[in-house]
Amino acid sequence: MSRKASERERERERRERERRERGGEERKRRERASRERGERERERRERAREREESGREERATREAESA
């Protein structure tokens, strides 16, 4: 293989490696964003459930007091 061809081959391999590494970074970033979105959604559902439970307790207390 000529020197020029081997230099081109090395350059191509370097670009390919950089592309794969960037792809990995991109995948990690997407996974992290997805995980954070899932956590926020879970927290929102948890707060809604707590509000609903406290609302039920308040209604039960008012009904017991008025009885």
PDB file with SEQRES, HELIX, SHEET and CRYST1 records, atoms N, CA, C and O in Angstrom:
SEQRES   1 A   67  MET SER ARG LYS ALA SER GLU ARG GLU ARG GLU ARG GLU          
SEQRES   2 A   67  ARG ARG GLU ARG GLU ARG ARG GLU ARG GLY GLY GLU GLU          
SEQRES   3 A   67  ARG LYS ARG ARG GLU ARG ALA SER ARG GLU ARG GLY GLU          
SEQRES   4 A   67  ARG GLU ARG GLU ARG ARG GLU ARG ALA ARG GLU ARG GLU          
SEQRES   5 A   67  GLU SER GLY ARG GLU GLU ARG ALA THR ARG GLU ALA GLU          
SEQRES   6 A   67  SER ALA                                                      
HELIX    1 AA1 ARG A    3  SER A   66  1                                  64    
CRYST1    1.000    1.000    1.000  90.00  90.00  90.00 P 1           1          
ATOM      1  N   MET A   1       0.861  -1.189   0.000  1.00  0.00           N  
ATOM      2  CA  MET A   1       0.000   0.000   0.000  1.00  0.00           C  
ATOM      3  C   MET A   1       0.896   1.237   0.000  1.00  0.00           C  
ATOM      4  O   MET A   1       1.863   1.308   0.758  1.00  0.00           O  
ATOM      5  N   SER A   2       0.580   2.185  -0.830  1.00  0.00           N  
ATOM      6  CA  SER A   2       1.387   3.397  -0.879  1.00  0.00           C  
ATOM      7  C   SER A   2       1.178   4.214   0.395  1.00  0.00           C  
ATOM      8  O   SER A   2       0.192   4.047   1.113  1.00  0.00           O  
ATOM      9  N   ARG A   3       2.133   5.096   0.647  1.00  0.00           N  
ATOM     10  CA  ARG A   3       2.035   5.921   1.854  1.00  0.00           C  
ATOM     11  C   ARG A   3       0.781   6.785   1.825  1.00  0.00           C  
ATOM     12  O   ARG A   3       0.099   6.949   2.837  1.00  0.00           O  
ATOM     13  N   LYS A   4       0.492   7.329   0.658  1.00  0.00           N  
ATOM     14  CA  LYS A   4      -0.684   8.197   0.530  1.00  0.00           C  
ATOM     15  C   LYS A   4      -1.966   7.411   0.816  1.00  0.00           C  
ATOM     16  O   LYS A   4      -2.864   7.912   1.493  1.00  0.00           O  
ATOM     17  N   ALA A   5      -2.051   6.193   0.307  1.00  0.00           N  
ATOM     18  CA  ALA A   5      -3.235   5.360   0.541  1.00  0.00           C  
ATOM     19  C   ALA A   5      -3.353   5.018   2.024  1.00  0.00           C  
ATOM     20  O   ALA A   5      -4.453   5.038   2.576  1.00  0.00           O  
ATOM     21  N   SER A   6      -2.240   4.705   2.670  1.00  0.00           N  
ATOM     22  CA  SER A   6      -2.320   4.351   4.090  1.00  0.00           C  
ATOM     23  C   SER A   6      -2.686   5.580   4.926  1.00  0.00           C  
ATOM     24  O   SER A   6      -3.382   5.451   5.934  1.00  0.00           O  
ATOM     25  N   GLU A   7      -2.228   6.770   4.521  1.00  0.00           N  
ATOM     26  CA  GLU A   7      -2.625   7.994   5.237  1.00  0.00           C  
ATOM     27  C   GLU A   7      -4.126   8.225   5.098  1.00  0.00           C  
ATOM     28  O   GLU A   7      -4.805   8.574   6.064  1.00  0.00           O  
ATOM     29  N   ARG A   8      -4.633   8.026   3.883  1.00  0.00           N  
ATOM     30  CA  ARG A   8      -6.082   8.178   3.673  1.00  0.00           C  
ATOM     31  C   ARG A   8      -6.858   7.180   4.524  1.00  0.00           C  
ATOM     32  O   ARG A   8      -7.881   7.521   5.117  1.00  0.00           O  
ATOM     33  N   GLU A   9      -6.364   5.951   4.578  1.00  0.00           N  
ATOM     34  CA  GLU A   9      -7.020   4.906   5.367  1.00  0.00           C  
ATOM     35  C   GLU A   9      -7.036   5.293   6.855  1.00  0.00           C  
ATOM     36  O   GLU A   9      -8.063   5.160   7.522  1.00  0.00           O  
ATOM     37  N   ARG A  10      -5.904   5.767   7.365  1.00  0.00           N  
ATOM     38  CA  ARG A  10      -5.849   6.195   8.774  1.00  0.00           C  
ATOM     39  C   ARG A  10      -6.819   7.344   9.035  1.00  0.00           C  
ATOM     40  O   ARG A  10      -7.513   7.363  10.052  1.00  0.00           O  
ATOM     41  N   GLU A  11      -6.861   8.291   8.116  1.00  0.00           N  
ATOM     42  CA  GLU A  11      -7.762   9.439   8.256  1.00  0.00           C  
ATOM     43  C   GLU A  11      -9.219   8.970   8.265  1.00  0.00           C  
ATOM     44  O   GLU A  11     -10.029   9.448   9.059  1.00  0.00           O  
ATOM     45  N   ARG A  12      -9.542   8.029   7.371  1.00  0.00           N  
ATOM     46  CA  ARG A  12     -10.901   7.505   7.317  1.00  0.00           C  
ATOM     47  C   ARG A  12     -11.248   6.802   8.638  1.00  0.00           C  
ATOM     48  O   ARG A  12     -12.342   6.990   9.172  1.00  0.00           O  
ATOM     49  N   GLU A  13     -10.327   6.001   9.159  1.00  0.00           N  
ATOM     50  CA  GLU A  13     -10.565   5.305  10.426  1.00  0.00           C  
ATOM     51  C   GLU A  13     -10.757   6.300  11.571  1.00  0.00           C  
ATOM     52  O   GLU A  13     -11.609   6.108  12.438  1.00  0.00           O  
ATOM     53  N   ARG A  14      -9.947   7.371  11.561  1.00  0.00           N  
ATOM     54  CA  ARG A  14     -10.067   8.383  12.612  1.00  0.00           C  
ATOM     55  C   ARG A  14     -11.445   9.053  12.558  1.00  0.00           C  
ATOM     56  O   ARG A  14     -12.101   9.225  13.586  1.00  0.00           O  
ATOM     57  N   ARG A  15     -11.877   9.429  11.343  1.00  0.00           N  
ATOM     58  CA  ARG A  15     -13.202  10.054  11.209  1.00  0.00           C  
ATOM     59  C   ARG A  15     -14.302   9.102  11.652  1.00  0.00           C  
ATOM     60  O   ARG A  15     -15.251   9.510  12.320  1.00  0.00           O  
ATOM     61  N   GLU A  16     -14.173   7.831  11.279  1.00  0.00           N  
ATOM     62  CA  GLU A  16     -15.166   6.819  11.664  1.00  0.00           C  
ATOM     63  C   GLU A  16     -15.224   6.684  13.193  1.00  0.00           C  
ATOM     64  O   GLU A  16     -16.306   6.621  13.778  1.00  0.00           O  
ATOM     65  N   ARG A  17     -14.055   6.641  13.825  1.00  0.00           N  
ATOM     66  CA  ARG A  17     -13.994   6.520  15.285  1.00  0.00           C  
ATOM     67  C   ARG A  17     -14.632   7.748  15.945  1.00  0.00           C  
ATOM     68  O   ARG A  17     -15.409   7.617  16.891  1.00  0.00           O  
ATOM     69  N   GLU A  18     -14.299   8.934  15.441  1.00  0.00           N  
ATOM     70  CA  GLU A  18     -14.890  10.155  16.003  1.00  0.00           C  
ATOM     71  C   GLU A  18     -16.405  10.149  15.838  1.00  0.00           C  
ATOM     72  O   GLU A  18     -17.134  10.559  16.740  1.00  0.00           O  
ATOM     73  N   ARG A  19     -16.873   9.685  14.690  1.00  0.00           N  
ATOM     74  CA  ARG A  19     -18.316   9.636  14.446  1.00  0.00           C  
ATOM     75  C   ARG A  19     -18.992   8.678  15.430  1.00  0.00           C  
ATOM     76  O   ARG A  19     -20.052   8.983  15.976  1.00  0.00           O  
ATOM     77  N   ARG A  20     -18.370   7.524  15.648  1.00  0.00           N  
ATOM     78  CA  ARG A  20     -18.932   6.564  16.609  1.00  0.00           C  
ATOM     79  C   ARG A  20     -18.960   7.152  18.012  1.00  0.00           C  
ATOM     80  O   ARG A  20     -19.937   6.982  18.742  1.00  0.00           O  
ATOM     81  N   GLU A  21     -17.883   7.849  18.391  1.00  0.00           N  
ATOM     82  CA  GLU A  21     -17.831   8.447  19.728  1.00  0.00           C  
ATOM     83  C   GLU A  21     -18.904   9.517  19.876  1.00  0.00           C  
ATOM     84  O   GLU A  21     -19.576   9.590  20.904  1.00  0.00           O  
ATOM     85  N   ARG A  22     -19.063  10.346  18.848  1.00  0.00           N  
ATOM     86  CA  ARG A  22     -20.115  11.368  18.896  1.00  0.00           C  
ATOM     87  C   ARG A  22     -21.474  10.706  18.986  1.00  0.00           C  
ATOM     88  O   ARG A  22     -22.346  11.164  19.725  1.00  0.00           O  
ATOM     89  N   GLY A  23     -21.658   9.630  18.236  1.00  0.00           N  
ATOM     90  CA  GLY A  23     -22.923   8.901  18.287  1.00  0.00           C  
ATOM     91  C   GLY A  23     -23.191   8.397  19.691  1.00  0.00           C  
ATOM     92  O   GLY A  23     -24.327   8.449  20.162  1.00  0.00           O  
ATOM     93  N   GLY A  24     -22.157   7.910  20.367  1.00  0.00           N  
ATOM     94  CA  GLY A  24     -22.305   7.440  21.743  1.00  0.00           C  
ATOM     95  C   GLY A  24     -22.696   8.578  22.667  1.00  0.00           C  
ATOM     96  O   GLY A  24     -23.556   8.417  23.532  1.00  0.00           O  
ATOM     97  N   GLU A  25     -22.063   9.729  22.483  1.00  0.00           N  
ATOM     98  CA  GLU A  25     -22.403  10.902  23.299  1.00  0.00           C  
ATOM     99  C   GLU A  25     -23.863  11.281  23.074  1.00  0.00           C  
ATOM    100  O   GLU A  25     -24.600  11.571  24.017  1.00  0.00           O  
ATOM    101  N   GLU A  26     -24.261  11.273  21.808  1.00  0.00           N  
ATOM    102  CA  GLU A  26     -25.636  11.642  21.458  1.00  0.00           C  
ATOM    103  C   GLU A  26     -26.617  10.660  22.092  1.00  0.00           C  
ATOM    104  O   GLU A  26     -27.652  11.067  22.620  1.00  0.00           O  
ATOM    105  N   ARG A  27     -26.294   9.374  22.040  1.00  0.00           N  
ATOM    106  CA  ARG A  27     -27.173   8.360  22.625  1.00  0.00           C  
ATOM    107  C   ARG A  27     -27.282   8.567  24.135  1.00  0.00           C  
ATOM    108  O   ARG A  27     -28.374   8.494  24.700  1.00  0.00           O  
ATOM    109  N   LYS A  28     -26.151   8.823  24.782  1.00  0.00           N  
ATOM    110  CA  LYS A  28     -26.171   9.050  26.233  1.00  0.00           C  
ATOM    111  C   LYS A  28     -27.027  10.266  26.568  1.00  0.00           C  
ATOM    112  O   LYS A  28     -27.806  10.247  27.521  1.00  0.00           O  
ATOM    113  N   ARG A  29     -26.875  11.326  25.772  1.00  0.00           N  
ATOM    114  CA  ARG A  29     -27.643  12.545  26.029  1.00  0.00           C  
ATOM    115  C   ARG A  29     -29.137  12.268  25.883  1.00  0.00           C  
ATOM    116  O   ARG A  29     -29.938  12.700  26.712  1.00  0.00           O  
ATOM    117  N   ARG A  30     -29.507  11.542  24.820  1.00  0.00           N  
ATOM    118  CA  ARG A  30     -30.928  11.205  24.621  1.00  0.00           C  
ATOM    119  C   ARG A  30     -31.457  10.333  25.747  1.00  0.00           C  
ATOM    120  O   ARG A  30     -32.569  10.547  26.230  1.00  0.00           O  
ATOM    121  N   GLU A  31     -30.662   9.344  26.172  1.00  0.00           N  
ATOM    122  CA  GLU A  31     -31.111   8.457  27.252  1.00  0.00           C  
ATOM    123  C   GLU A  31     -31.303   9.240  28.543  1.00  0.00           C  
ATOM    124  O   GLU A  31     -32.270   9.022  29.273  1.00  0.00           O  
ATOM    125  N   ARG A  32     -30.364  10.166  28.823  1.00  0.00           N  
ATOM    126  CA  ARG A  32     -30.472  10.970  30.039  1.00  0.00           C  
ATOM    127  C   ARG A  32     -31.722  11.845  29.977  1.00  0.00           C  
ATOM    128  O   ARG A  32     -32.452  11.946  30.963  1.00  0.00           O  
ATOM    129  N   ALA A  33     -31.976  12.472  28.843  1.00  0.00           N  
ATOM    130  CA  ALA A  33     -33.162  13.322  28.697  1.00  0.00           C  
ATOM    131  C   ALA A  33     -34.427  12.495  28.885  1.00  0.00           C  
ATOM    132  O   ALA A  33     -35.372  12.939  29.538  1.00  0.00           O  
ATOM    133  N   SER A  34     -34.446  11.305  28.320  1.00  0.00           N  
ATOM    134  CA  SER A  34     -35.619  10.436  28.441  1.00  0.00           C  
ATOM    135  C   SER A  34     -35.832  10.032  29.898  1.00  0.00           C  
ATOM    136  O   SER A  34     -36.960  10.031  30.391  1.00  0.00           O  
ATOM    137  N   ARG A  35     -34.744   9.689  30.580  1.00  0.00           N  
ATOM    138  CA  ARG A  35     -34.835   9.291  31.984  1.00  0.00           C  
ATOM    139  C   ARG A  35     -35.348  10.457  32.833  1.00  0.00           C  
ATOM    140  O   ARG A  35     -36.207  10.273  33.695  1.00  0.00           O  
ATOM    141  N   GLU A  36     -34.814  11.661  32.584  1.00  0.00           N  
ATOM    142  CA  GLU A  36     -35.259  12.832  33.345  1.00  0.00           C  
ATOM    143  C   GLU A  36     -36.733  13.117  33.089  1.00  0.00           C  
ATOM    144  O   GLU A  36     -37.467  13.473  34.011  1.00  0.00           O  
ATOM    145  N   ARG A  37     -37.169  12.963  31.840  1.00  0.00           N  
ATOM    146  CA  ARG A  37     -38.580  13.169  31.514  1.00  0.00           C  
ATOM    147  C   ARG A  37     -39.434  12.164  32.283  1.00  0.00           C  
ATOM    148  O   ARG A  37     -40.477  12.526  32.828  1.00  0.00           O  
ATOM    149  N   GLY A  38     -39.004  10.920  32.329  1.00  0.00           N  
ATOM    150  CA  GLY A  38     -39.733   9.885  33.063  1.00  0.00           C  
ATOM    151  C   GLY A  38     -39.811  10.195  34.548  1.00  0.00           C  
ATOM    152  O   GLY A  38     -40.847   9.987  35.179  1.00  0.00           O  
ATOM    153  N   GLU A  39     -38.703  10.698  35.110  1.00  0.00           N  
ATOM    154  CA  GLU A  39     -38.703  11.043  36.536  1.00  0.00           C  
ATOM    155  C   GLU A  39     -39.664  12.195  36.811  1.00  0.00           C  
ATOM    156  O   GLU A  39     -40.407  12.168  37.791  1.00  0.00           O  
ATOM    157  N   ARG A  40     -39.648  13.209  35.943  1.00  0.00           N  
ATOM    158  CA  ARG A  40     -40.567  14.342  36.140  1.00  0.00           C  
ATOM    159  C   ARG A  40     -42.014  13.876  36.061  1.00  0.00           C  
ATOM    160  O   ARG A  40     -42.851  14.304  36.856  1.00  0.00           O  
ATOM    161  N   GLU A  41     -42.311  13.002  35.108  1.00  0.00           N  
ATOM    162  CA  GLU A  41     -43.677  12.488  34.951  1.00  0.00           C  
ATOM    163  C   GLU A  41     -44.089  11.701  36.193  1.00  0.00           C  
ATOM    164  O   GLU A  41     -45.216  11.835  36.672  1.00  0.00           O  
ATOM    165  N   ARG A  42     -43.180  10.883  36.711  1.00  0.00           N  
ATOM    166  CA  ARG A  42     -43.487  10.088  37.902  1.00  0.00           C  
ATOM    167  C   ARG A  42     -43.744  11.013  39.101  1.00  0.00           C  
ATOM    168  O   ARG A  42     -44.682  10.792  39.867  1.00  0.00           O  
ATOM    169  N   GLU A  43     -42.908  12.049  39.260  1.00  0.00           N  
ATOM    170  CA  GLU A  43     -43.099  12.998  40.361  1.00  0.00           C  
ATOM    171  C   GLU A  43     -44.437  13.717  40.225  1.00  0.00           C  
ATOM    172  O   GLU A  43     -45.127  13.937  41.220  1.00  0.00           O  
ATOM    173  N   ARG A  44     -44.807  14.082  39.000  1.00  0.00           N  
ATOM    174  CA  ARG A  44     -46.080  14.777  38.780  1.00  0.00           C  
ATOM    175  C   ARG A  44     -47.251  13.874  39.183  1.00  0.00           C  
ATOM    176  O   ARG A  44     -48.184  14.322  39.850  1.00  0.00           O  
ATOM    177  N   ARG A  45     -47.197  12.606  38.775  1.00  0.00           N  
ATOM    178  CA  ARG A  45     -48.262  11.665  39.156  1.00  0.00           C  
ATOM    179  C   ARG A  45     -48.319  11.477  40.664  1.00  0.00           C  
ATOM    180  O   ARG A  45     -49.402  11.403  41.245  1.00  0.00           O  
ATOM    181  N   GLU A  46     -47.153  11.399  41.300  1.00  0.00           N  
ATOM    182  CA  GLU A  46     -47.093  11.227  42.755  1.00  0.00           C  
ATOM    183  C   GLU A  46     -47.749  12.429  43.456  1.00  0.00           C  
ATOM    184  O   GLU A  46     -48.541  12.256  44.382  1.00  0.00           O  
ATOM    185  N   ARG A  47     -47.414  13.644  43.007  1.00  0.00           N  
ATOM    186  CA  ARG A  47     -48.018  14.839  43.621  1.00  0.00           C  
ATOM    187  C   ARG A  47     -49.524  14.853  43.411  1.00  0.00           C  
ATOM    188  O   ARG A  47     -50.269  15.198  44.328  1.00  0.00           O  
ATOM    189  N   ALA A  48     -49.982  14.485  42.225  1.00  0.00           N  
ATOM    190  CA  ALA A  48     -51.422  14.464  41.944  1.00  0.00           C  
ATOM    191  C   ALA A  48     -52.112  13.463  42.872  1.00  0.00           C  
ATOM    192  O   ALA A  48     -53.192  13.739  43.394  1.00  0.00           O  
ATOM    193  N   ARG A  49     -51.491  12.311  43.073  1.00  0.00           N  
ATOM    194  CA  ARG A  49     -52.075  11.295  43.950  1.00  0.00           C  
ATOM    195  C   ARG A  49     -52.132  11.813  45.390  1.00  0.00           C  
ATOM    196  O   ARG A  49     -53.131  11.616  46.082  1.00  0.00           O  
ATOM    197  N   GLU A  50     -51.061  12.474  45.840  1.00  0.00           N  
ATOM    198  CA  GLU A  50     -51.049  13.021  47.201  1.00  0.00           C  
ATOM    199  C   GLU A  50     -52.137  14.078  47.365  1.00  0.00           C  
ATOM    200  O   GLU A  50     -52.818  14.114  48.390  1.00  0.00           O  
ATOM    201  N   ARG A  51     -52.303  14.942  46.356  1.00  0.00           N  
ATOM    202  CA  ARG A  51     -53.361  15.964  46.433  1.00  0.00           C  
ATOM    203  C   ARG A  51     -54.724  15.301  46.523  1.00  0.00           C  
ATOM    204  O   ARG A  51     -55.576  15.722  47.305  1.00  0.00           O  
ATOM    205  N   GLU A  52     -54.929  14.268  45.725  1.00  0.00           N  
ATOM    206  CA  GLU A  52     -56.213  13.575  45.724  1.00  0.00           C  
ATOM    207  C   GLU A  52     -56.471  12.934  47.086  1.00  0.00           C  
ATOM    208  O   GLU A  52     -57.581  13.009  47.612  1.00  0.00           O  
ATOM    209  N   GLU A  53     -55.441  12.303  47.657  1.00  0.00           N  
ATOM    210  CA  GLU A  53     -55.610  11.667  48.969  1.00  0.00           C  
ATOM    211  C   GLU A  53     -55.914  12.703  50.041  1.00  0.00           C  
ATOM    212  O   GLU A  53     -56.792  12.485  50.876  1.00  0.00           O  
ATOM    213  N   SER A  54     -55.200  13.828  50.031  1.00  0.00           N  
ATOM    214  CA  SER A  54     -55.450  14.838  51.058  1.00  0.00           C  
ATOM    215  C   SER A  54     -56.840  15.441  50.862  1.00  0.00           C  
ATOM    216  O   SER A  54     -57.500  15.791  51.840  1.00  0.00           O  
ATOM    217  N   GLY A  55     -57.291  15.568  49.616  1.00  0.00           N  
ATOM    218  CA  GLY A  55     -58.646  16.058  49.354  1.00  0.00           C  
ATOM    219  C   GLY A  55     -59.685  15.110  49.911  1.00  0.00           C  
ATOM    220  O   GLY A  55     -60.682  15.549  50.483  1.00  0.00           O  
ATOM    221  N   ARG A  56     -59.468  13.821  49.753  1.00  0.00           N  
ATOM    222  CA  ARG A  56     -60.395  12.823  50.309  1.00  0.00           C  
ATOM    223  C   ARG A  56     -60.422  12.898  51.829  1.00  0.00           C  
ATOM    224  O   ARG A  56     -61.485  12.822  52.445  1.00  0.00           O  
ATOM    225  N   GLU A  57     -59.233  13.051  52.432  1.00  0.00           N  
ATOM    226  CA  GLU A  57     -59.170  13.137  53.895  1.00  0.00           C  
ATOM    227  C   GLU A  57     -59.917  14.373  54.387  1.00  0.00           C  
ATOM    228  O   GLU A  57     -60.641  14.309  55.380  1.00  0.00           O  
ATOM    229  N   GLU A  58     -59.741  15.504  53.689  1.00  0.00           N  
ATOM    230  CA  GLU A  58     -60.436  16.728  54.098  1.00  0.00           C  
ATOM    231  C   GLU A  58     -61.946  16.555  53.987  1.00  0.00           C  
ATOM    232  O   GLU A  58     -62.685  16.957  54.886  1.00  0.00           O  
ATOM    233  N   ARG A  59     -62.408  15.957  52.887  1.00  0.00           N  
ATOM    234  CA  ARG A  59     -63.851  15.723  52.733  1.00  0.00           C  
ATOM    235  C   ARG A  59     -64.373  14.812  53.838  1.00  0.00           C  
ATOM    236  O   ARG A  59     -65.430  15.069  54.415  1.00  0.00           O  
ATOM    237  N   ALA A  60     -63.637  13.757  54.128  1.00  0.00           N  
ATOM    238  CA  ALA A  60     -64.061  12.817  55.172  1.00  0.00           C  
ATOM    239  C   ALA A  60     -64.123  13.539  56.514  1.00  0.00           C  
ATOM    240  O   ALA A  60     -65.041  13.306  57.300  1.00  0.00           O  
ATOM    241  N   THR A  61     -63.159  14.409  56.782  1.00  0.00           N  
ATOM    242  CA  THR A  61     -63.142  15.156  58.045  1.00  0.00           C  
ATOM    243  C   THR A  61     -64.346  16.090  58.114  1.00  0.00           C  
ATOM    244  O   THR A  61     -65.025  16.150  59.139  1.00  0.00           O  
ATOM    245  N   ARG A  62     -64.619  16.824  57.024  1.00  0.00           N  
ATOM    246  CA  ARG A  62     -65.766  17.736  57.013  1.00  0.00           C  
ATOM    247  C   ARG A  62     -67.071  16.964  57.201  1.00  0.00           C  
ATOM    248  O   ARG A  62     -67.946  17.389  57.956  1.00  0.00           O  
ATOM    249  N   GLU A  63     -67.199  15.822  56.509  1.00  0.00           N  
ATOM    250  CA  GLU A  63     -68.428  15.030  56.638  1.00  0.00           C  
ATOM    251  C   GLU A  63     -68.589  14.510  58.057  1.00  0.00           C  
ATOM    252  O   GLU A  63     -69.701  14.479  58.584  1.00  0.00           O  
ATOM    253  N   ALA A  64     -67.485  14.100  58.683  1.00  0.00           N  
ATOM    254  CA  ALA A  64     -67.551  13.581  60.053  1.00  0.00           C  
ATOM    255  C   ALA A  64     -67.931  14.704  61.017  1.00  0.00           C  
ATOM    256  O   ALA A  64     -68.695  14.490  61.958  1.00  0.00           O  
ATOM    257  N   GLU A  65     -67.386  15.918  60.773  1.00  0.00           N  
ATOM    258  CA  GLU A  65     -67.692  17.039  61.661  1.00  0.00           C  
ATOM    259  C   GLU A  65     -69.146  17.466  61.517  1.00  0.00           C  
ATOM    260  O   GLU A  65     -69.772  17.851  62.504  1.00  0.00           O  
ATOM    261  N   SER A  66     -69.693  17.407  60.309  1.00  0.00           N  
ATOM    262  CA  SER A  66     -71.069  17.859  60.097  1.00  0.00           C  
ATOM    263  C   SER A  66     -72.081  16.795  60.527  1.00  0.00           C  
ATOM    264  O   SER A  66     -73.263  17.100  60.688  1.00  0.00           O  
ATOM    265  N   ALA A  67     -71.635  15.563  60.713  1.00  0.00           N  
ATOM    266  CA  ALA A  67     -72.573  14.491  61.088  1.00  0.00           C  
ATOM    267  C   ALA A  67     -72.951  14.590  62.557  1.00  0.00           C  
ATOM    268  O   ALA A  67     -73.729  13.774  63.051  1.00  0.00           O  
TER     269      ALA A  67                                                      
END                                                                             
